[in-house]
Amino acid sequence: MSARRTVLALLALGAAAALVLAAGPAQACAVCGLDSTAGDPMARGFYWGILFLGAMPFSIAGAVGGWLAFLHWRARDRPRRQSVWERVRDATRAPFGAVACEGKETER
């Protein structure tokens, strides 16, 4: 079991060394190697792509937040419905012998 751990540790150490030694020729992103001259259409395309990708989370969060604000505003103007527990509570507080259907009286 210890030989297996030793082999795995050596493999992990070798992989880490390969990553550290290969960092020189590797580039961080596609934009790092781009020659950014003033009128380069490729640079302009990268700029707009990064701008849209950066703006998308804010657009989605703004849309969801606006929708929730609209629902809150719309619900504020509607009359509040009584929950089941409030109806049960009110029914148990009724005086003894009270009619269950208030406002509806039967004529005989």
N, C-alpha and C positions, 0 to 999 in steps of 0.2 A: 504494500500500500504506500509506503514511503517513497519507493522508486517512482511510482506513478505521480505522486505529488511533486517530486523533483523534476520530472519530465515536463509537467504542466507549468511549473514555475519557470523553467528554462525557456519554454515556448512563449510564455507571457513576456518575459524579459527580452527575448529576441524580437517579438512584435513591437514592443515599446521602443527598442533601439532602432528598428527599421523606420518607425514613424518619426522619430526625432531626427535621424540622419537624412530622411527624404524630405524634410520640411523646406529645404532650400529651393529645390526646383519646383515644388508644388505652389500653386497660387490659391489664395483664399477664395476668390470668386471670379466670375467671368469678367467683371468690370475692372479688376485690378490689372489685367493685361491689356486693357483697351487703351489705345492711343487717343486721348481726348483732345482733338483739335477742335477749333471753333465751329466749323461747318460740317462735322462728321455726322452723317445720318445714323450710323450705328450708335454713337454716343447719345444722340437725341432719343433713339429708340430705347436704349437702356434707361435713360432718365425717366421717360414717361412710363415705362414698365414698372420701375421701382416706385414711382409716385402712385400709380394705380394700386399696386400691391400693398403699399403702406396705407392708403386711404380706405381700402375695402373693409377692414375690421371696424373702423370708425363709422362707416356708412351703415353697416349691418347693426351695430350697437345703437346708432341713432334711430334707425327705423324701428327696432324692437322697443326702444325706450319711448319713442313717439306713440307707438301703438298702445303700450301700457298706459301712458298718460291719457290718451284718448279714451280708453276703457274706463279709467278712473273718473275722468270728467263726465262721461256719459252716465256712469252709475251714480254719480253724486246727484244728478237731477231726477233720478227715478225714485219712487217711494220704496222704502226698505221693506222687504218681505220678512214676516215673522218666521223664525226657525221652528222646527218641530218641538224642541225643548221649551221654547217660549210659549207655544200653544198649549203644551201639556201643563206647564206651570200656571198659565192663566185659567185653564179648565179646572184645575184642582183648587183654585182660589175662589171659584164661583160659590155663592151662598147655596145652602141646602135647598133643593127644590127649584132651582133656577132652570129656565128653559135653555137647552143646549144650543138652539138656533135663535140667536138674538135678532130681533127685528122682524121675525116671521111669527105672527100669531095666527092661530087657527080659529075660525069662527064656527060655532055649532048652532 
